[in-house]
């Protein structure tokens, strides 16, 4: 990442630039540019129209932003400064788009997609498994996706630290869903961190404990920018203020302090990373608290959405959004734009996944309808057969099937036994123990008499 040019503080600009130099530019330079981009000085200075003084144009932009800025009095930055943000029209439009996609604009909870028996299957496939892997990769885990998926789906013990990180993140996402109806507390933050870092810490940090020194710094993805978190003696008070912010009724109609739930969740994500309360595992904990917050606000669809995949794809933009906020009067709007864009991509990706799964299943059902054997099977058994047809030699266990379909192991075992009885799967014994393994035969298609 190239060196980022830092703007002068707003108070300094007001002292240095004459009133008559920037006032004429107020109508020309708003909170965003004509394309709706919320530019940092690092990019803004190159887009000032010829003949305009770039510093005066920047001050005009800052004044326009200040007019719509909300100060977050509970969230302290450096010295006596506080974090703030604003919602320009282009950001509001993106939030509205997300609300439509995740709310009444489209119904996705019908039986064809996520019936109660299939909820965990889609949850694991689309969020917990995906989020666990990519969130760990953001923190340096190097296990292949295939190995990671097998470990999670078959409940295998992790073989190294990378696999342990992925297993921890999987458990972390389950805990965020489980705790969504509770208020945020320092105890809950510590609990989430302990889960995230169990047997997977790179330094002398301790799982579930706040750092007790300042021997920590953060660099961007390429190591070009270094950030030193707040003093360790302020961590507990900062976290308590953050919990107060998280638990405040910002969505209540009778109050005048509304904060959009998505914005609130993103701010919590940022603040955990900024406070950096732990010696390791801050990113994983921050993303878990994001999910806790958004689910607490009844955005239930986020149980099925993975954001880390898209953060990873544009990691340099993610890092830059942090830096822009930290170098421009602690204006969180830069990070809000980055994460709202990430969330939009993640939601669209979920719908593409849903459409693909529905299309695959309907095509499969049309094809399987020709089989006299298949007509005697239940939906769950047909789903197992679909995977078996796609992957000859694939191994199934009752534990894995139970986890995929959100059923008991007894029900899963019954599904698999029926398929063995009908000569559609092959029963085998694991060499490592007493676990029964059900194998997809290479000639399954002919066994179905298709």
ABEGO torsion letter per residue (X at the ends): XBBBBBBBBAAAAAAABBAAAAAAAAAABBABBAAGBBBBAAAAAAABBBGBBAAAAAAAAAAAAAAABBBBAABBBBEABBBBBBBBAAAAAAAAAAAAAABAABBAABAAABBAAAAAAAAAAAAAAAAAAAAAAAAGBABBAAAAAAAAAAGBBBABAAAAAAAAAAAAAAAAAAAAABBBBAAAAAAAAAAAABGBBABABBBGBBBABABBBBBBAAGABBBBBBBAAAAAAAAAAAAAAAABBAABAABAABBBAAAAAAAAAAAAAAAGABABGAAAAAAAAAAAAAAAAGBAAAAABBAAAAAAABAAAAAAAAAAAAABGGBAAAAAAAAAAAAAAAAAAAAAAAAAAAAAAAAAAAAAAABAAAAABBAAAAAAAAAAAABBGBBBBAAAAAAAAGBBAAAAAAAAAAAAAAGABBBBBBAABABBBBBBBAAAAAAAGX
